[in-house]
Every structure is written in C-alpha cells, then in structure tokens.
Amino acid sequence: MIRKLKSGEYRLYSRKKDPRTNRRRNLGTFKSRTAAEKHERAVQFFKRH
C-alpha cells in the first residue's frame, strides 16, 4: 500500500496491520511513486522466494 505524505514523498506500508501496534508497518519512503511501486514488487517477490 503506497500513500503520499504531506512532504510530497511516498511511503510504502505493509498490507496487513501489525498485531502489536495495530498500524501498518513502514517498508520505506521514496521520492517518487514509481520508485515505491518498484520496491513494492521487490518486496512481494522476496516474500515468495
């Protein structure tokens, strides 16, 4: 899940909520949406390999 921050950057959050904090885990902050999408694909690939 990618959200745009007030600063204009994009942050990648996990799809599931963290059971301890009840928030989504921050998986990185990126300058552009394309960079965030690229990293999201890398995370999804890594989860399955």
Backbone as CSV, one residue per row, in Angstrom:
resi,resn,N_x,N_y,N_z,CA_x,CA_y,CA_z,C_x,C_y,C_z
1,MET,0.852,-1.178,0.000,0.000,0.000,0.000,0.894,1.236,0.000
2,ILE,0.694,2.113,-0.966,1.513,3.322,-1.094,0.647,4.529,-0.764
3,ARG,1.173,5.369,0.112,0.456,6.603,0.460,1.363,7.799,0.218
4,LYS,0.782,8.905,-0.213,1.536,10.134,-0.412,1.561,10.911,0.897
5,LEU,2.752,11.362,1.282,2.906,12.133,2.516,2.750,13.617,2.223
6,LYS,2.569,14.416,3.261,2.423,15.868,3.102,3.690,16.486,2.501
7,SER,4.842,15.847,2.775,6.116,16.351,2.274,6.280,16.110,0.768
8,GLY,5.337,15.346,0.180,5.414,15.065,-1.249,6.080,13.741,-1.554
9,GLU,6.600,13.073,-0.528,7.221,11.775,-0.727,6.159,10.681,-0.644
10,TYR,6.533,9.479,-1.029,5.623,8.337,-0.991,6.156,7.304,-0.019
11,ARG,5.271,6.734,0.787,5.672,5.726,1.761,4.969,4.424,1.473
12,LEU,5.753,3.349,1.536,5.229,2.007,1.309,4.907,1.383,2.657
13,TYR,3.638,0.973,2.818,3.187,0.318,4.045,2.855,-1.136,3.750
14,SER,2.970,-1.979,4.773,2.593,-3.381,4.607,1.083,-3.467,4.406
15,ARG,0.638,-4.556,3.777,-0.795,-4.708,3.504,-1.575,-5.048,4.758
16,LYS,-0.944,-5.834,5.647,-1.607,-6.221,6.891,-1.190,-5.288,8.018
17,LYS,-2.054,-5.181,9.030,-1.711,-4.379,10.199,-0.821,-5.178,11.138
18,ASP,0.114,-4.499,11.784,0.995,-5.120,12.768,0.169,-5.421,14.017
19,PRO,0.116,-6.682,14.461,-0.748,-7.010,15.614,-0.340,-6.301,16.910
20,ARG,0.948,-5.984,17.048,1.399,-5.333,18.299,1.011,-3.860,18.357
21,THR,1.234,-3.138,17.249,0.969,-1.696,17.254,-0.393,-1.349,16.660
22,ASN,-1.003,-2.325,15.949,-2.288,-2.130,15.261,-2.193,-1.076,14.155
23,ARG,-0.964,-0.873,13.642,-0.751,0.024,12.498,-0.055,-0.765,11.397
24,ARG,-0.016,-0.192,10.228,0.695,-0.839,9.127,2.186,-0.558,9.261
25,ARG,3.000,-1.553,8.920,4.452,-1.411,9.048,5.002,-0.580,7.900
26,ASN,5.895,0.374,8.206,6.536,1.214,7.206,7.631,0.401,6.517
27,LEU,7.520,0.260,5.198,8.502,-0.521,4.437,9.413,0.366,3.595
28,GLY,9.434,1.648,3.875,10.344,2.537,3.156,9.657,3.777,2.631
29,THR,10.436,4.853,2.496,9.951,6.133,1.994,10.729,6.474,0.727
30,PHE,10.009,6.922,-0.305,10.621,7.146,-1.608,10.231,8.503,-2.163
31,LYS,11.118,9.069,-3.008,10.874,10.386,-3.605,9.768,10.336,-4.654
32,SER,9.686,9.225,-5.400,8.689,9.134,-6.464,7.809,7.913,-6.272
33,ARG,6.633,7.974,-6.862,5.701,6.853,-6.763,6.226,5.634,-7.517
34,THR,6.898,5.870,-8.643,7.433,4.744,-9.426,8.481,3.983,-8.631
35,ALA,9.300,4.695,-7.860,10.309,4.033,-7.024,9.641,3.199,-5.943
36,ALA,8.569,3.714,-5.369,7.826,2.985,-4.333,7.173,1.736,-4.923
37,GLU,6.600,1.860,-6.123,5.970,0.713,-6.784,7.001,-0.356,-7.126
38,LYS,8.177,0.080,-7.552,9.254,-0.853,-7.885,9.678,-1.639,-6.647
39,HIS,9.801,-0.931,-5.528,10.194,-1.600,-4.283,9.092,-2.529,-3.782
40,GLU,7.839,-2.135,-3.979,6.718,-2.979,-3.568,6.756,-4.322,-4.309
41,ARG,7.061,-4.279,-5.613,7.191,-5.518,-6.387,8.341,-6.361,-5.864
42,ALA,9.457,-5.722,-5.515,10.618,-6.442,-4.970,10.272,-7.112,-3.649
43,VAL,9.502,-6.433,-2.808,9.073,-6.992,-1.510,8.179,-8.200,-1.740
44,GLN,7.218,-8.091,-2.667,6.316,-9.198,-2.961,7.071,-10.409,-3.497
45,PHE,8.069,-10.153,-4.344,8.899,-11.245,-4.875,9.674,-11.919,-3.740
46,PHE,10.255,-11.110,-2.870,11.085,-11.631,-1.784,10.265,-12.454,-0.791
47,LYS,9.009,-12.093,-0.596,8.131,-12.820,0.326,7.898,-14.264,-0.137
48,ARG,7.964,-14.481,-1.450,7.649,-15.800,-2.006,8.862,-16.616,-2.399
49,HIS,10.083,-16.068,-2.220,11.307,-16.790,-2.606,12.287,-16.860,-1.461
